[in-house]
């Protein structure tokens, strides 16, 4: 509704109360003055505290004029009671308006963050078929993210990460670290180097407080059929079609835990018919009747899908996990699949 129409409605409502006040006999119109709370509440809801205060003063003025035309006993006491009621309505309506506005802005921010963390359109990667599925947690969005991009050496780079924690704060940090990954990937595609650069960025943030992030980074060179990867505290990728976990050279710290984090790459060949599944723990931590799906359960669900194209794997895997889970997921669920073309 346009502001002019709202103002007209508030004024019309106030004048209607005033007119009814004048038309009703004096001995029966004492309670009519309380109906001024309607235009006051509307003004505060639509325009905030200032508009509510202006409507309150206007309605009090009309009430005083009405009491002059129809004198009422104990005018001072009745006016004081109505002032308290009018002020309470104006304050309550304006507070509700501010709360609703804050919730709307938070929702818009979370939607923008979600779009940034999990873009709907994936880039064209050299020699790779890629697909991703993302289901936000019951909190709206948490800290899971993925990035698919082209490396400077004509390679395909894939990164999946998870900020420790939930809610908007984790989502904002995920946005920050994903943006850092995207910037670093423009100059290097080395997985271990990318993770170490991101780790350094976490410590160099203004007003740094310790926040932890798990991540896995992969680089695939189609002309060599060579896959390199490095892991920082993240669930290990699964190799298609056998769904065996990729080996890890040694246990690694989460990003943000050690400023001097040192990582190294591992490599393997990836031929036609092979593939990689990268996921966050939201895909394994779902529960049904108290039991957790786990890596074995995820492998069991993915087994019949292993030889399908990447888009079919992620879409059917998402459905299978959600069908298995009991109720809404409590953590973001992210699954990404890469297959040589």
DOMAR-450458 format. One line per 2 residues: number of its first residue (from 1); their letters; for each residue x, y, z of C-alpha. Coordinates in Angstrom, 2 decimals, decimal comma. Layout:
NUM = A = X Y Z | ...
// end
This chain:
1 = XX = 0,00 0,00 0,00 | 1,44 3,42 -0,93
3 = XX = 2,36 5,75 1,93 | -0,22 8,32 0,84
5 = XX = -2,96 5,70 1,09 | -1,76 4,65 4,52
7 = XX = -1,76 8,23 5,78 | -5,26 8,72 4,38
9 = XX = -6,48 5,55 6,12 | -5,00 6,63 9,47
11 = XX = -6,59 10,07 9,18 | -9,93 8,62 8,10
13 = XX = -9,94 6,18 11,02 | -9,16 8,94 13,52
15 = XX = -11,88 11,20 12,08 | -14,36 8,31 12,15
17 = XX = -13,75 7,80 15,88 | -14,12 11,54 16,43
19 = XX = -17,39 11,65 14,45 | -18,84 8,70 16,34
21 = XX = -17,84 10,46 19,56 | -19,90 13,49 18,55
23 = XX = -22,93 11,51 17,36 | -23,27 9,32 20,43
25 = XX = -24,93 10,90 23,49 | -22,48 12,22 26,04
27 = XX = -23,51 9,81 28,80 | -22,67 6,75 26,64
29 = XX = -19,60 7,86 24,69 | -16,96 7,60 27,41
31 = XX = -15,40 4,38 26,07 | -15,35 5,47 22,44
33 = XX = -12,14 7,41 22,97 | -10,22 4,16 23,41
35 = XX = -10,82 3,41 19,73 | -8,18 6,03 18,89
37 = XX = -5,72 3,19 19,50 | -6,62 1,92 16,00
39 = XX = -5,19 4,85 13,97 | -2,31 5,17 16,46
41 = XX = -1,41 1,50 16,08 | -1,67 1,65 12,28
43 = XX = 0,55 4,73 12,11 | 3,20 3,16 14,38
45 = XX = 3,12 -0,14 12,45 | 3,44 1,49 9,04
47 = XX = 5,62 4,48 9,89 | 7,53 3,65 13,04
49 = XX = 7,89 5,52 16,32 | 7,80 9,03 14,89
51 = XX = 4,61 8,38 12,94 | 3,07 6,71 15,98
53 = XX = 3,92 9,69 18,20 | 2,44 12,11 15,65
55 = XX = -0,76 10,07 15,44 | -0,90 9,90 19,26
57 = XX = -0,70 13,70 19,58 | -3,32 14,18 16,86
59 = XX = -5,71 11,73 18,48 | -5,21 13,28 21,90
61 = XX = -6,05 16,64 20,32 | -9,25 15,21 18,85
63 = XX = -10,10 13,65 22,20 | -9,68 16,99 23,95
65 = XX = -11,84 18,74 21,36 | -14,50 16,05 21,77
67 = XX = -14,45 16,43 25,55 | -15,05 20,17 25,16
69 = XX = -18,10 19,49 23,01 | -19,29 16,62 25,25
71 = XX = -17,89 17,38 28,73 | -17,07 14,30 30,77
73 = XX = -16,53 14,06 34,52 | -13,02 13,62 35,89
75 = XX = -11,49 14,67 32,60 | -7,90 14,68 33,88
77 = XX = -8,06 11,08 35,09 | -9,75 9,77 31,93
79 = XX = -7,23 11,61 29,75 | -4,33 10,14 31,72
81 = XX = -5,68 6,60 31,34 | -6,10 7,06 27,60
83 = XX = -2,64 8,59 27,24 | -1,14 5,47 28,84
85 = XX = -3,17 3,20 26,56 | -2,31 5,22 23,44
87 = XX = 1,40 5,30 24,29 | 1,45 1,57 25,04
89 = XX = -0,13 0,74 21,67 | 2,24 3,09 19,80
91 = XX = 5,32 1,62 21,50 | 4,19 -1,98 21,04
93 = XX = 3,32 -1,51 17,37 | 6,60 0,26 16,60
95 = XX = 8,63 -2,44 18,42 | 6,83 -5,16 16,47
97 = XX = 7,52 -3,26 13,26 | 11,24 -3,00 14,07
99 = XX = 11,37 -6,69 14,95 | 9,66 -7,69 11,71
101 = XX = 11,93 -5,41 9,69 | 14,99 -6,93 11,34
103 = XX = 13,76 -10,45 10,58 | 13,09 -9,52 6,96
105 = XX = 16,57 -8,07 6,58 | 18,12 -11,14 8,23
107 = XX = 16,21 -13,39 5,85 | 17,33 -11,34 2,85
109 = XX = 20,93 -11,49 4,09 | 20,76 -15,26 4,56
111 = XX = 19,29 -15,71 1,10 | 22,12 -13,60 -0,36
113 = XX = 24,69 -15,61 1,61 | 23,17 -18,89 0,48
115 = XX = 23,26 -17,77 -3,16 | 26,93 -16,79 -2,75
117 = XX = 27,94 -20,05 -1,05 | 26,08 -22,36 -3,41
119 = XX = 25,59 -20,76 -6,85 | 22,85 -22,29 -8,97
121 = XX = 24,91 -22,27 -12,19 | 28,19 -24,19 -12,32
123 = XX = 31,04 -23,11 -14,60 | 32,22 -25,11 -17,57
125 = XX = 35,27 -27,09 -16,46 | 37,81 -28,56 -18,92
127 = XX = 37,28 -32,29 -19,33 | 35,08 -32,61 -16,24
129 = XX = 31,39 -33,25 -15,67 | 30,46 -31,64 -12,36
131 = XX = 27,29 -31,39 -10,31 | 26,44 -30,31 -6,78
133 = XX = 23,54 -30,63 -4,36 | 22,99 -28,40 -1,35
135 = XX = 20,25 -28,55 1,29 | 20,28 -25,85 3,98
137 = XX = 19,90 -26,82 7,61 | 16,83 -26,13 9,69
139 = XX = 18,62 -22,95 10,81 | 18,23 -21,59 7,26
141 = XX = 21,89 -21,70 6,34 | 25,03 -22,61 8,24
143 = XX = 28,61 -22,80 7,10 | 28,87 -25,28 4,24
145 = XX = 30,14 -24,04 0,89 | 31,60 -25,25 -2,37
147 = XX = 33,55 -23,69 -5,19 | 34,09 -24,93 -8,73
149 = XX = 36,41 -22,89 -10,90 | 39,01 -23,06 -13,65
151 = XX = 42,62 -22,97 -12,51 | 45,26 -20,85 -14,24
153 = XX = 46,84 -23,99 -15,78 | 43,68 -25,15 -17,62
155 = XX = 42,80 -27,42 -14,73 | 39,52 -27,82 -12,87
157 = XX = 39,55 -26,83 -9,20 | 36,91 -27,99 -6,72
159 = XX = 36,73 -26,96 -3,06 | 34,21 -28,08 -0,44
161 = XX = 34,30 -26,67 3,06 | 32,41 -26,44 6,32
163 = XX = 32,68 -23,75 8,99 | 32,43 -25,11 12,53
165 = XX = 29,21 -23,74 13,99 | 25,74 -22,80 12,84
167 = XX = 23,67 -19,78 11,97 | 24,40 -16,42 10,35
169 = XX = 27,86 -16,00 11,91 | 29,09 -19,28 10,43
171 = XX = 27,47 -18,40 7,10 | 29,22 -15,01 6,98
173 = XX = 32,58 -16,65 7,66 | 31,86 -19,21 4,95
175 = XX = 31,19 -16,36 2,52 | 34,49 -14,76 3,47
177 = XX = 36,59 -17,91 3,13 | 34,91 -18,95 -0,12
179 = XX = 35,68 -15,53 -1,60 | 39,31 -15,94 -0,52
181 = XX = 39,49 -19,35 -2,18 | 38,08 -17,89 -5,41
183 = XX = 40,65 -15,09 -5,38 | 43,58 -17,42 -4,67
185 = XX = 42,46 -19,91 -7,35 | 42,95 -17,23 -9,98
187 = XX = 46,72 -17,48 -9,46 | 47,31 -21,06 -8,33
189 = XX = 45,55 -24,40 -8,61 | 47,79 -26,27 -6,18
191 = XX = 45,39 -27,79 -3,60 | 47,75 -27,69 -0,62
193 = XX = 48,80 -24,13 -1,41 | 45,18 -23,00 -1,73
195 = XX = 44,32 -24,45 1,67 | 47,37 -22,88 3,32
197 = XX = 46,60 -19,48 1,77 | 43,03 -19,71 3,08
199 = XX = 44,34 -20,66 6,50 | 46,55 -17,58 6,53
201 = XX = 43,59 -15,43 5,48 | 41,64 -16,62 8,52
203 = XX = 44,39 -15,37 10,82 | 44,74 -12,06 8,98
205 = XX = 41,09 -11,09 9,24 | 40,39 -7,79 11,02
207 = XX = 39,25 -8,34 14,62 | 40,30 -11,96 14,28
209 = XX = 38,64 -14,44 16,60 | 39,51 -18,10 16,28
211 = XX = 37,11 -19,80 13,90 | 37,65 -23,25 12,47
213 = XX = 36,95 -24,45 8,95 | 37,31 -27,89 7,41
215 = XX = 38,02 -28,06 3,69 | 39,12 -30,35 0,89
217 = XX = 40,59 -29,09 -2,35 | 40,95 -31,03 -5,62
219 = XX = 42,61 -30,26 -8,94 | 41,96 -32,30 -12,07
221 = XX = 43,98 -32,02 -15,28 | 42,02 -33,63 -18,07
223 = XX = 44,92 -33,94 -20,52 | 46,87 -35,97 -17,94
225 = XX = 43,86 -37,65 -16,29 | 45,60 -36,61 -13,05
227 = XX = 43,81 -35,74 -9,81 | 45,58 -33,97 -6,95
229 = XX = 44,04 -33,26 -3,57 | 44,74 -31,96 -0,10
231 = XX = 42,59 -32,13 3,02 | 42,33 -29,94 6,12
233 = XX = 40,25 -31,74 8,73 | 37,50 -32,58 6,25
235 = XX = 35,82 -35,92 5,45 | 37,85 -37,69 2,80
237 = XX = 36,50 -37,81 -0,78 | 35,06 -41,07 -2,10
239 = XX = 36,24 -42,61 -5,34 | 33,67 -43,77 -7,85
241 = XX = 32,53 -46,37 -8,64 | 33,93 -48,35 -5,68
243 = XX = 33,21 -45,61 -3,08 | 36,52 -46,17 -1,32
245 = XX = 37,87 -43,26 0,69 | 40,82 -41,43 -0,82
247 = XX = 43,96 -41,96 1,27 | 45,25 -39,21 3,54
249 = XX = 48,98 -38,82 4,11 | 48,42 -37,93 7,75
251 = XX = 45,83 -36,29 9,96 | 45,53 -32,58 9,42
253 = XX = 44,38 -29,65 11,49 | 41,32 -27,63 10,62
255 = XX = 41,91 -24,30 8,93 | 42,17 -21,61 11,58
257 = XX = 43,73 -23,88 14,20 | 47,42 -23,28 13,44
259 = XX = 48,85 -20,25 11,66 | 51,76 -22,35 10,42
261 = XX = 49,66 -25,16 8,98 | 51,67 -27,19 6,46
263 = XX = 49,94 -29,45 3,93 | 51,04 -31,55 0,99
265 = XX = 49,28 -32,99 -2,04 | 48,41 -36,54 -2,93
267 = XX = 47,82 -37,67 -6,51 | 46,09 -40,40 -8,44
269 = XX = 44,88 -41,02 -11,96 | 41,21 -40,64 -12,82
271 = XX = 40,03 -42,40 -15,96 | 36,71 -42,48 -17,78
273 = XX = 34,19 -44,30 -15,61 | 35,91 -43,09 -12,43
275 = XX = 34,77 -40,16 -10,38 | 34,96 -38,33 -7,06
277 = XX = 32,30 -37,65 -4,44 | 33,06 -34,81 -2,02
279 = XX = 30,65 -34,09 0,82 | 30,26 -32,31 4,14
281 = XX = 29,40 -34,05 7,39 | 25,79 -32,95 7,01
283 = XX = 25,46 -35,85 4,55 | 26,57 -38,42 7,13
285 = XX = 25,30 -36,90 10,40 | 21,60 -37,17 9,52
287 = XX = 19,68 -39,36 11,93 | 16,79 -41,78 11,83
289 = XX = 15,33 -43,11 15,07 | 18,51 -42,07 16,88
291 = XX = 20,85 -43,84 14,46 | 23,33 -41,84 12,40
293 = XX = 23,73 -42,54 8,68 | 27,54 -42,39 8,80
295 = XX = 30,01 -43,08 6,00 | 28,87 -46,69 5,64
297 = XX = 25,26 -45,63 5,24 | 26,17 -42,93 2,75
299 = XX = 28,17 -45,45 0,70 | 25,21 -47,81 0,79
301 = XX = 22,91 -45,11 -0,59 | 25,42 -44,05 -3,25
303 = XX = 26,27 -47,59 -4,38 | 23,41 -48,01 -6,89
305 = XX = 24,10 -44,54 -8,29 | 27,87 -44,80 -8,79
307 = XX = 27,84 -45,29 -12,57 | 25,25 -42,62 -13,33
309 = XX = 26,17 -39,18 -14,74 | 27,21 -36,62 -12,15
311 = XX = 23,91 -34,64 -12,17 | 21,90 -37,82 -11,66
313 = XX = 24,14 -38,92 -8,79 | 23,78 -35,69 -6,80
315 = XX = 20,03 -35,32 -7,36 | 19,25 -38,93 -6,44
317 = XX = 21,74 -38,90 -3,57 | 20,08 -35,81 -2,12
319 = XX = 16,67 -37,48 -2,33 | 17,94 -40,74 -0,84
321 = XX = 19,58 -38,98 2,14 | 16,51 -36,84 2,86
323 = XX = 14,20 -39,84 2,55 | 16,37 -41,73 5,03
325 = XX = 16,62 -38,85 7,49 | 14,02 -38,26 10,16
327 = XX = 12,74 -34,70 10,05 | 14,60 -31,64 8,72
329 = XX = 18,38 -31,77 8,52 | 20,16 -30,10 11,42
331 = XX = 23,24 -29,21 9,40 | 23,82 -28,09 5,84
333 = XX = 24,00 -31,01 3,45 | 26,43 -30,64 0,54
335 = XX = 27,38 -33,26 -2,03 | 29,60 -32,57 -5,04
337 = XX = 30,51 -35,04 -7,81 | 33,25 -34,79 -10,44
339 = XX = 33,59 -37,20 -13,36 | 36,02 -37,12 -16,29
341 = X = 34,16 -36,60 -19,53
// end
